[in-house]
Structure formats: C-alpha cells, structure tokens
Amino acid sequence: MPRATLGHTGHPLAASPAMLAAWALLPLAALLRAFGPALLPGPLPYALAGAAWIAAFSLFLLAHGAMLLRPRADGKPG
C-alpha cells in the first residue's frame, strides 16, 4: 500500500522512518500470532499481535493518510 500511495499521489518512492517501523511491526505481529501461543500464556500473544498490527496500520495512516486526501503533489491529474 505505501508504494501505491506514494506513486499514485505523485510523491517520491522513498520509505519514511514511520513506514520502516510499520514494516518491522507487521512480521512481528505475524510471528506473535503464529508462535506466541507456544511461548506465552493465555491470550497475551494474541493481544500483542493485535497491538503490533494496529500500531503498524496507525503508522501507515499517519504517514500516508493526508496524501490520500489531497491533490497529487506533482500537479498531474488523477
């Protein structure tokens, strides 16, 4: 989604620090969801995985949300 957002809104295709953090959180969420129950007690791994996913998506919204609501940065139509 970040690459499409940047490309379709006329911004340079460069990852921001927020998106680098989000890209680290998504695999962490998947690992917690897959292997967490074997390592941590009760519902804790599921809560941590959900929190990591929410944090990653929140970072995406903070970094790219405004781009999706404004005209293209390069002035081209679309």
C-alpha positions as CSV (number, residue, x, y, z in Angstrom):
1,M,0.0,0.0,0.0
2,P,2.7,2.6,0.8
3,R,4.3,2.2,-2.7
4,A,1.0,2.6,-4.4
5,T,0.1,5.6,-2.2
6,L,3.3,7.3,-3.0
7,G,3.3,6.6,-6.7
8,H,-0.4,7.5,-7.3
9,T,-0.2,10.7,-5.3
10,G,3.0,12.0,-7.1
11,H,5.4,11.6,-4.1
12,P,8.9,10.2,-4.4
13,L,9.2,6.5,-3.9
14,A,11.1,6.6,-0.6
15,A,10.3,4.9,2.6
16,S,9.8,7.2,5.6
17,P,11.0,6.2,9.1
18,A,7.4,5.6,10.1
19,M,6.9,3.1,7.3
20,L,10.2,1.3,8.1
21,A,8.8,0.8,11.7
22,A,5.5,-0.4,10.3
23,W,7.2,-2.9,8.1
24,A,9.1,-4.2,11.1
25,L,5.8,-4.5,13.2
26,L,3.9,-6.5,10.6
27,P,6.2,-9.5,10.6
28,L,6.4,-9.2,14.4
29,A,2.6,-9.4,14.6
30,A,2.6,-12.5,12.3
31,L,5.2,-14.2,14.4
32,L,3.4,-13.5,17.6
33,R,0.2,-14.8,16.1
34,A,1.8,-18.0,14.8
35,F,4.3,-18.9,17.5
36,G,3.3,-16.8,20.5
37,P,0.8,-19.3,21.9
38,A,3.6,-21.8,22.3
39,L,5.8,-19.3,24.2
40,L,3.4,-17.0,26.1
41,P,0.5,-17.8,28.4
42,G,-3.2,-17.3,27.7
43,P,-4.5,-14.6,25.3
44,L,-1.3,-12.5,25.7
45,P,0.3,-13.4,22.3
46,Y,-3.0,-12.6,20.5
47,A,-3.3,-9.2,22.3
48,L,0.3,-8.4,21.5
49,A,-0.1,-9.5,17.8
50,G,-3.2,-7.3,17.5
51,A,-1.4,-4.3,19.1
52,A,1.5,-4.7,16.7
53,W,-0.8,-4.8,13.7
54,I,-2.8,-1.8,15.0
55,A,0.4,0.1,15.6
56,A,1.7,-0.7,12.0
57,F,-1.6,0.4,10.4
58,S,-1.7,3.5,12.5
59,L,1.8,4.4,11.4
60,F,0.6,3.9,7.8
61,L,-2.3,6.2,8.3
62,L,-0.2,8.9,10.0
63,A,2.4,8.8,7.2
64,H,0.1,8.4,4.2
65,G,-3.4,9.4,5.2
66,A,-3.1,13.0,4.3
67,M,-1.6,12.2,0.9
68,L,-4.8,10.3,0.0
69,L,-7.0,13.2,0.9
70,R,-5.1,15.9,-1.1
71,P,-4.4,16.6,-4.8
72,R,-1.3,15.0,-6.3
73,A,1.9,16.5,-5.1
74,D,3.3,16.7,-8.7
75,G,0.2,18.6,-10.0
76,K,-0.7,15.9,-12.5
77,P,-4.3,14.9,-12.9
78,G,-5.6,11.7,-11.2
